[in-house]
Amino acid sequence: MGTIAPWRVVAGGFNPVKVIVSSSDYEQAIKLIESLITVFLWMKKSEVI
């Protein structure tokens, strides 16, 4: 979307993406998202220090 209409895209924001996952992959997707959140929070914490 950033290349199509960059004036309409905001970094982050409220609910910036919607991910659709097959029910058979749901548990694995949740684990992946939780690990990404953990890494993101760790990165934000290291910026403060």
Long-range contacts (C-beta under 8 A, 24 or more apart in sequence): none
